[in-house]
Amino acid sequence: FCRGKPQPNFDRVKIALPTLAELICHDDEEVVVDSCKALSYLTDGPNDAIQAIIEADVCGRLVELLTNSSPDVQAPALRTVG
């Protein structure tokens, strides 16, 4: 829902931020990877989108994911914070 060009209207997808914040803590690696990718696509947007992501309290978890043993998890987490 967050991927592609043109980017979706952020007001329509920001309601998913609390769910994405939960999903990046999931036990399933694929769920974590997909959730990080969704967040990273949203960070490509305007500053208010980035601020909303910061306010969704995901930054700490994203930093933790940078030390994950799987590069498949590290890459989208890095893209999101980078």
C-alpha angles and dihedrals in degrees: 000000000000101000128096146043128311092039116237120256104276093218088064097050102035090086086072094062096091090050092048089049089057095043095056085064094053122123093230110088093208091055090050092048094049092046092051090049091052090051091047091054089052092052088061086071134083124308093262089059091051090048091051090052091051090049090051085073097236100126097088093051092046090054089050090052090057087072094049114127092234119081086204088067097037096055100059091039090054092046090053096050095033 
